[in-house]
């Protein structure tokens, strides 16, 4: 089957997904079902995606990832455009969690392993979603995270990422949370892009609820972090609030391991909907990804100052 035919077939599958960001931090993996997903084993060259997810289920999408259509931000002269060089974030530790990983789809047994997130058990990790053209969420989150890290470092922050590249597997959601905890981060952010029904568009922030667990002491701080990042992302990118989930782009959850297990202020951001044509066009634009990174850096700085 040709790539075009594959994409068309996917479009006819009755896609319905939302809040894929949780995938990186506790999505249900396993047999395909509403609110669940099955790992796809298509060859990377196919660069196609299949998804099954329910609105609000965060992270139940499985996708065969595509390579980023642009050069790495590490080699881009515009990488730190919009940064504020100096020491404005000196002494601050920020952990960036790029959702998913580029090779997750090749290792279903590893990423489907169940881990305890205190409110339930969930998969170690998932593959994430993709645009109709095959640009993967994992590639998007890695690119934006690299850009964001450069900006934050230029402002004096110490930055740690939960994964070193986009060519590996995992880590599990429990490990992602532990990295922020061990670093005693002043703030942690998990970056995602959603896989909702195509009519839905816009971004939203996911924040933790109290669960009688380790996250409880930082729930209020996480809410403040979420609002500061929301306001900066809206003004910095022009992306509207999500039309399909949350209230004023805010969504509170107790079923994501990356939040439940965090002892530091932490949020997820779903930067938009990869299944929506307008949002997908943004994601595939290097200029937009740079703009998103600058907006996220500003939101984090507003919270930390």
Phi, psi and omega in degrees: 000137180287163178304317181298319180294321179298314180297319178298321180296320179298318182298336181268004186276001181073049183297135172207106187218160172201158176050056181291346180305326180296343180304319182294336184233053170115049175273154175281125175243166181134204182302141181299136181193170174293126183080011180219191182196162175234138181296139179263135184249021179296152179296144181304329183297335181294326179051049179236173183218148172231136183221149173213117183198157180251144180306133179086000185275352181036105166090028178252028181257140173242134182216143171276116190284156174247156178290151177298138181281004182231170178289160179297141179299339181296335181253003182273130180293343181264009186306314184258019176301135180090359178282163178240089182302147179137209186238028183298335178245019180303132178088353180267140177249125181235130177253128178251128180247096177287118185303141173067202177193148189298334182252011180304322185295341179273353187229063184299324182293325179287313185282340178275355179302132183280137177231157183270121178249020175081315177271345179184183173252140181221172179292149178307317180192176173221179184276336186088187183249195179198163174287168178298334180274356176100007176284118191278152175300320181300320178293319179296311184294325179293316181297312181296321180296320178296317179296315180298317180301317180298317180295313182297320178296321180295339178265004174102358183282154167269125186239134175234139176252152182278347173217148188274346184197185177247027183242014184239203182232138177068210005285173178298158180301325179296320179291323179299316178295319183296328179297316178294320180295314181297324180285349185052049185298143172285336176199147177225142180222133177253122188259131183216172169222140192274170178227059185269174175305145188303332182288336181280145178210170178099170185253163171208160180252135176251129182233157184281157170251163174287137184227015189058045183217192186297336182282341188308314182296342183248012180297315181294318179295323178295323178296317178297317176302315181299318181292318179297318178291319178304310184296319181290322181293319179297311183288330184276336182245337184080001178291132181284166173300151179305137178268356189233355181203146176083171175241119185052043176069019178243131180224128183252130187227153174231021184237022179243123183299323182296334176267312183304324186265003183277136174253006177237156179302126186212146176221165167249148168235129169263105189290353181156188184251113182295342180271353177268134187300317181293313179296320180298321178298320176300310185302326184274003179261120176302325180296319178292319181297324176292318179297320179296318180297317179297318180297318179295319178299319180295320179296316178296319180294321177300320179292320188275342184285000000 
